[in-house]
């Protein structure tokens, strides 16, 4: 499989065809690509809202500088990072690790204590930056999966995060980045533009 074909095919879609919807089967694949994304310590300190409700998308559009991708896409993925790590987050992860990997819970106590000593004392502002950075890994996986399925996507940072937080009723979470997904409109002129990227020899240094 030549992944570069997918990357060359995709672009940041500016205009979606609102009449075309992602199938349930493909939506599950997209969600699974996010769920399987790597995160620090495997803690997955984020939540993703998949917005398909047209009324809610219209409301969020107002908090997104009225960008048409918000309302015209088949679905809007809102990646929300945890703004702090709670002891219960670590306890739940340790229990899950014990169950999935068949490890006696008591043997993971030291690892759990290590995570708590490392993360619970981290300043909240540092934690928020750390967890926000991780959602971009999941975002990258989503966009790659979309391209492989010939589903269009557009990552968006141009939105009012605090308004999103209020609309979605977020607590101890912050909307970090969003992605509109669906199918390009034939009227989207961006699809015909050549992809602008640096040459490989100016981007990479082999040492």
Helices and strands as residue ranges (DSSP letters): H 3-9, H 24-35, G 40-42, E 46-51, H 54-62, H 68-72, E 75-82, H 87-101, G 105-108, H 109-119, H 124-148, E 152-156, H 161-168, E 173-182, G 189-192, H 200-203
